[in-house]
């Protein structure tokens, strides 16, 4: 693999680690680090920078990158740092794609050769996923980890050996689907009384409460004198030794629906 491709893969792994451990990015904010830890980070970054300048080794470069990323996380915040890493990954992939096209001469062979070039389409899809992770959602970065299969020949051979006989795999899946279908039919025949079935509502169901309300009102107001019905609600003189059992209401009751 090329140098630019290795940088892109390492950035993808780093961004996925940040998303996996810190999403939804509310626990770590800029300026939340204590002063002595902040000074320690600045010291580590300066020491690693001096080592890279004096002895440019891969381990020194990794230490410088790690300390710089940690410094960015605690200075500007985790989400802006992730955005910067994603933007750098997009730029890196664009540079790699341009160098790939220039070295392979894809443009000189015409658009047909470009569309049929599987490797070019793979890197173009990789660039599209990087852009989606940058502008749409951070979870799209997880798809970049499948680049490990493309980079490692061992994993690629394992997948090829498993999926070599595709017809047998498809027929096995169809057989499993048939068995599940038959099992569901047998289960329904034996346990159909235990199934919860959906029923349609009756069309006159809404009229039932009105009827019940009418009956209740008739029961409650059976001994009440109503003016709107034409009854004489004047209070007669009560007879001596006998109390009236009829209530007289002079207020108008609302008409029934």
HUJOFEN-V533314 format. One record per residue. RES is the residue in one small letter. PHI is phi as a letter, one per 40 degrees, with the letter a starting at -180 (* if undefined). PSI is psi in whole degrees, 0 to 359 (999 if undefined). OMEGA is omega in whole degrees, 0 to 359 (999 if undefined). Layout:
RES | PHI | PSI | OMEGA
RES | PHI | PSI | OMEGA
This chain:
x | * | 152 | 183
x | c | 171 | 180
x | c | 318 | 180
x | c | 324 | 178
x | c | 322 | 178
x | c | 320 | 177
x | c | 317 | 181
x | c | 319 | 180
x | c | 318 | 179
x | c | 322 | 176
x | c | 322 | 178
x | c | 317 | 178
x | c | 316 | 181
x | c | 317 | 180
x | c | 323 | 178
x | c | 327 | 175
x | c | 318 | 178
x | c | 318 | 179
x | c | 320 | 183
x | c | 323 | 186
x | c | 334 | 190
x | b | 358 | 179
x | c | 136 | 12
x | c | 34 | 169
x | g | 36 | 178
x | b | 346 | 184
x | c | 331 | 184
x | b | 123 | 179
x | b | 164 | 180
x | c | 138 | 178
x | g | 15 | 181
x | c | 2 | 183
x | c | 143 | 179
x | c | 157 | 186
x | c | 319 | 182
x | c | 325 | 176
x | c | 324 | 177
x | c | 317 | 177
x | c | 324 | 178
x | c | 322 | 178
x | c | 317 | 177
x | c | 320 | 179
x | c | 316 | 179
x | c | 322 | 180
x | c | 318 | 180
x | c | 321 | 179
x | c | 316 | 179
x | c | 326 | 176
x | c | 320 | 177
x | c | 322 | 179
x | c | 319 | 179
x | c | 321 | 179
x | c | 319 | 182
x | c | 310 | 182
x | b | 91 | 181
x | c | 90 | 178
x | b | 156 | 180
x | c | 322 | 181
x | c | 321 | 177
x | c | 322 | 178
x | c | 319 | 178
x | c | 319 | 178
x | c | 320 | 178
x | c | 317 | 180
x | c | 317 | 181
x | c | 315 | 180
x | c | 324 | 178
x | c | 319 | 179
x | c | 319 | 177
x | c | 322 | 178
x | c | 322 | 178
x | c | 321 | 181
x | c | 315 | 183
x | c | 357 | 177
x | c | 309 | 183
x | b | 347 | 181
x | h | 162 | 184
x | c | 316 | 183
x | c | 317 | 174
x | c | 325 | 177
x | c | 318 | 178
x | c | 323 | 177
x | c | 320 | 178
x | c | 318 | 178
x | c | 319 | 178
x | c | 320 | 178
x | c | 320 | 177
x | c | 324 | 179
x | c | 322 | 177
x | c | 315 | 178
x | c | 319 | 179
x | c | 319 | 181
x | c | 326 | 176
x | c | 317 | 178
x | c | 318 | 179
x | c | 319 | 181
x | c | 321 | 177
x | c | 319 | 178
x | c | 324 | 179
x | c | 316 | 179
x | c | 320 | 180
x | c | 322 | 181
x | c | 324 | 182
x | c | 347 | 181
x | g | 41 | 183
x | c | 320 | 182
x | c | 328 | 182
x | c | 341 | 181
x | c | 357 | 178
x | g | 168 | 183
x | c | 331 | 180
x | c | 315 | 178
x | c | 328 | 179
x | c | 318 | 181
x | c | 326 | 182
x | c | 352 | 179
x | c | 108 | 185
x | c | 321 | 182
x | c | 320 | 177
x | c | 318 | 178
x | c | 325 | 178
x | c | 312 | 180
x | c | 328 | 176
x | c | 319 | 176
x | c | 323 | 177
x | c | 316 | 178
x | c | 321 | 179
x | c | 319 | 179
x | c | 322 | 176
x | c | 317 | 179
x | c | 323 | 178
x | c | 321 | 175
x | c | 330 | 181
x | c | 319 | 189
x | b | 341 | 184
x | b | 293 | 181
x | a | 151 | 183
x | c | 339 | 182
x | c | 342 | 178
x | c | 341 | 178
x | c | 337 | 181
x | c | 331 | 179
x | c | 339 | 180
x | c | 342 | 180
x | c | 342 | 176
x | c | 351 | 175
x | c | 340 | 177
x | c | 324 | 178
x | c | 322 | 180
x | c | 328 | 183
x | c | 322 | 184
x | c | 120 | 182
x | c | 332 | 180
x | c | 313 | 178
x | c | 324 | 178
x | c | 321 | 178
x | c | 324 | 178
x | c | 315 | 179
x | c | 320 | 179
x | c | 321 | 180
x | c | 327 | 180
x | c | 318 | 185
x | c | 17 | 183
x | c | 311 | 180
x | c | 80 | 184
x | c | 328 | 182
x | c | 320 | 179
x | c | 322 | 179
x | c | 317 | 180
x | c | 317 | 179
x | c | 324 | 176
x | c | 320 | 177
x | c | 321 | 178
x | c | 319 | 177
x | c | 318 | 178
x | c | 321 | 178
x | c | 320 | 178
x | c | 317 | 180
x | c | 318 | 178
x | c | 321 | 179
x | c | 314 | 178
x | c | 320 | 179
x | c | 321 | 179
x | c | 324 | 178
x | c | 313 | 179
x | c | 318 | 179
x | c | 323 | 179
x | c | 322 | 180
x | c | 324 | 183
x | c | 332 | 186
x | b | 32 | 183
x | c | 336 | 178
x | c | 340 | 181
x | c | 355 | 180
x | c | 144 | 175
x | c | 115 | 183
x | b | 146 | 177
x | c | 137 | 180
x | b | 153 | 177
x | c | 142 | 178
x | c | 148 | 177
x | c | 141 | 182
x | c | 331 | 182
x | c | 21 | 183
x | c | 330 | 181
x | c | 342 | 181
x | c | 345 | 183
x | c | 317 | 179
x | c | 328 | 179
x | c | 319 | 179
x | c | 319 | 180
x | c | 323 | 177
x | c | 322 | 179
x | c | 318 | 179
x | c | 320 | 180
x | c | 320 | 180
x | c | 322 | 178
x | c | 323 | 181
x | c | 320 | 184
x | c | 321 | 186
x | b | 28 | 181
x | c | 328 | 181
x | b | 17 | 182
x | b | 134 | 178
x | c | 127 | 183
x | b | 134 | 182
x | c | 322 | 186
x | c | 344 | 179
x | c | 358 | 179
x | g | 9 | 180
x | c | 153 | 176
x | c | 109 | 185
x | b | 16 | 177
x | c | 145 | 185
x | c | 112 | 176
x | c | 160 | 179
x | c | 127 | 181
x | c | 141 | 179
x | c | 151 | 184
x | c | 134 | 179
x | g | 8 | 182
x | a | 127 | 179
x | c | 145 | 181
x | c | 136 | 179
x | c | 5 | 184
x | b | 131 | 180
x | c | 143 | 181
x | b | 124 | 181
x | b | 120 | 180
x | c | 343 | 180
x | c | 146 | 179
x | c | 132 | 175
x | c | 148 | 177
x | c | 140 | 180
x | c | 147 | 179
x | c | 149 | 179
x | c | 999 | 999
